[in-house]
Amino acid sequence: MSLINQNEARAQLAIQENFMHVVSATTLLLASLALLGCQQSQPQTQAPSARPGSCNAEAVQNLVGKTASPALLEQAREQSGAQTARVLRPQDVVTLEYNAQRLNLSTDGELVIQRINCG
């Protein structure tokens, strides 16, 4: 075998070895990704309402039937964990954007709380 043929054979062998390493690494990567996809996510240890600034209207449902006041509004905001709170009277014009960090106290014309929700 001539020197040129030997060098070509070595070069082809080196290319094949490199290709096999790339294929092996790719196979390993794909197998790892497949296993990651099979893992179950851990359940949250905190309820979403326990995060600061989130609103939990269930925590203040006991205020339905009471008369809204600035002090009661602040108390409801703190107890619900909401970042902001507002009183909504029947004639009030309100924006319709949803804000998960806002507590709404919907009242009748006499400011008696009829409904409490987040949004």
ZIPELIN-V926744 format. One record per residue. RES is the residue in three letters. D_FIRST is the distance of its C-alpha to the first C-alpha in Angstrom with 2 decimals. Layout:
res & d_first
RES & D_FIRST
RES & D_FIRST
This chain:
res & d_first
MET & 0.00
SER & 3.77
LEU & 6.67
ILE & 8.29
ASN & 6.33
GLN & 6.62
ASN & 10.14
GLU & 10.94
ALA & 10.24
ARG & 12.39
ALA & 14.91
GLN & 15.31
LEU & 15.82
ALA & 18.34
ILE & 20.08
GLN & 20.45
GLU & 21.86
ASN & 24.24
PHE & 25.31
MET & 26.11
HIS & 28.18
VAL & 30.04
VAL & 30.73
SER & 31.94
ALA & 34.14
THR & 35.55
THR & 36.31
LEU & 38.04
LEU & 40.02
LEU & 41.15
ALA & 42.17
SER & 44.14
LEU & 45.90
ALA & 46.79
LEU & 48.32
LEU & 50.26
GLY & 51.68
CYS & 53.00
GLN & 54.97
GLN & 58.70
SER & 60.43
GLN & 63.08
PRO & 66.65
GLN & 68.58
THR & 70.76
GLN & 73.26
ALA & 74.99
PRO & 74.30
SER & 77.96
ALA & 77.57
ARG & 75.54
PRO & 77.58
GLY & 78.86
SER & 78.36
CYS & 81.39
ASN & 82.72
ALA & 85.81
GLU & 86.36
ALA & 87.33
VAL & 90.39
GLN & 91.67
ASN & 94.77
LEU & 95.94
VAL & 96.56
GLY & 100.31
LYS & 100.88
THR & 101.96
ALA & 99.25
SER & 99.86
PRO & 97.75
ALA & 97.81
LEU & 96.85
LEU & 94.03
GLU & 92.57
GLN & 93.01
ALA & 91.20
ARG & 88.36
GLU & 87.88
GLN & 88.14
SER & 85.71
GLY & 83.14
ALA & 83.17
GLN & 82.51
THR & 85.31
ALA & 88.23
ARG & 90.77
VAL & 93.92
LEU & 93.98
ARG & 97.44
PRO & 98.07
GLN & 98.70
ASP & 95.80
VAL & 93.18
VAL & 89.77
THR & 86.21
LEU & 84.05
GLU & 80.86
TYR & 79.72
ASN & 79.50
ALA & 78.41
GLN & 79.86
ARG & 83.37
LEU & 86.28
ASN & 88.83
LEU & 92.39
SER & 93.94
THR & 97.73
ASP & 100.74
GLY & 103.30
GLU & 104.93
LEU & 101.62
VAL & 101.43
ILE & 97.78
GLN & 96.85
ARG & 93.08
ILE & 90.37
ASN & 86.77
CYS & 83.73
GLY & 82.38
